[in-house]
Amino acid sequence: MRRIARVAAAVLAVVVAAWLLWPKKKDQGNARFFDDQTYYFEAIRVLTDTGPAGGDTAEAAEAISHIKAGDADSWYTAWNAEGDRVSTLAAAIQDRFSRGDALLRAHTYYRSAEFFLDPHDPRRPGSWQKNVGAFYSALDALGVRYERINVPYGQHHLNAVYYPGPAGTEAKPLIIAVNGYDGTMEELYPQLVVAAYRRGYSVLTYEGPGQGSVLREQGLTMTPEWEKPTLTAHAEPSHTVIIGVSLGGYFAPRAAAFEPRIDGVIAFDEYFDAYAVAARHVPGFVFTLHRHHLDGLLNFLAERNENPGSKWAQQNGMWTLGQTDRISVLDAFKPYNLAPVAGQIRGDVLILAGAEDHFVPLEQVEAFKRSLTHARSVTAVVYDRASGGAEHCQVGAPSLWQATVFDWLAAKFGAGSSAGTGSAAPGASAAAPL
């Protein structure tokens, strides 16, 4: 019996020693919410956009905890519920600044909620209305000065929002801002307008064909000839600088190539060849089958592709580009190439890029630079992982790219400068086609 007790004690001692000495898994931090790149990117985008509205990361993280990557319904349900919760909270807040911040966060949650839904999902229109309604209610609560503008565009109209800067803004360039493949005009407020106003700039944001309410309410799809829907404001600034976000990195330089009144252009990030971007991760056999006119088979296979990023890109492409099938989206991007027109840009150019951009290959930076044969100056900045800006459009690192942009603006168009190449005539409408 004693022998058994001694053996048991020895075994117990070994177990305890093993437990104490066995290497334990470290509680290592993880920079990603999801393994899937598309869901991770969009989650970080939400956190970035809520920054100017208090950046309540805990409420955003709570929503994220209810999401399964690849499940568009769980994404919509989580962000829509968070938007509703914060909207209800805002309605009970007396302090107008706190109420405005809450509404701005609700706007971001509603904007994100519909992101992965099929373009024809019946939940989209309601989500869009809540998104836009919360946004302008937020601006009103915060006392933000702004002017909403409709501009005739053929038989339709484009939309713009002009944010006048503080006293002295007339000595600085007017910043014209346009979003890209999926961003909205309203999203440009937390992305850019807040930071620009703090530094004394006026900003004109606008949405063109294939964007925002122009797409949703009028059915206008994108055009590669972006010089046609580009706008300017009524006040005569010392200079005019246009900044394009994401696919706007194609739109803005394209507009500048045809409009000499644009003194500077910022590609945030660069988007030199949209077809190369769209084709970047497409398997080689797809092009072989496409050349042999087997698009029916390709569409059959594409419809069964469950990769979240590919599925979203195909659906969004059909919607924004006005295509009827997934494979035609690739060909629709072919005209979105700056190579034929970049040599016409005469102003200053700033090119931003992320070293690990999962959309735009880094080699497009050099291709863009080489094509700018007549630009007054060309500056390119590539952000690495250590800087926090390696992602597409430096998502998650707004202060990083803003520091670059506003230093560049000051260097090229100092606050006291007044010798520009021209802008909209005084007395013109609040916004008009360039």
ABEGO torsion letter per residue (X at the ends): XAAAAAAAAAAAAAAAAAAAABBBBBBBBBABABABAAAAAAAAAAAAAAAAAGGBAAAAAAAAAABBBGBAAAAAAAAAAAAAAAAAAAAABABAAAAAAAAAAAAAAAAAAAAABBAABAAAAAAAAAAAAAAAAAAAAAGBBBBBBBBBBEABBBBBBBBBBBBGAAABBBBBBBBBAABBAAAAAAAAAAAAAAAGBBBBBBBBBGBEAAAAAAGBBBBABAAAABBBBABBBABBBBBBBEAAAAAAAAAAAABAABABBBBOBBBABAAAAAAAABBAAAAAAAAAGAAAAAAAAAAABABAAAAAAAAAAAAAAGBABAAAAAAAAAABBAAAAAAABABBBBBBBBAABAABBAAAAAAAAAABAABABBBBBBBBAAAGAABBGGBGBAAAAAAAAAAAAAAABBAABABBAEBBBBGBBABBBX
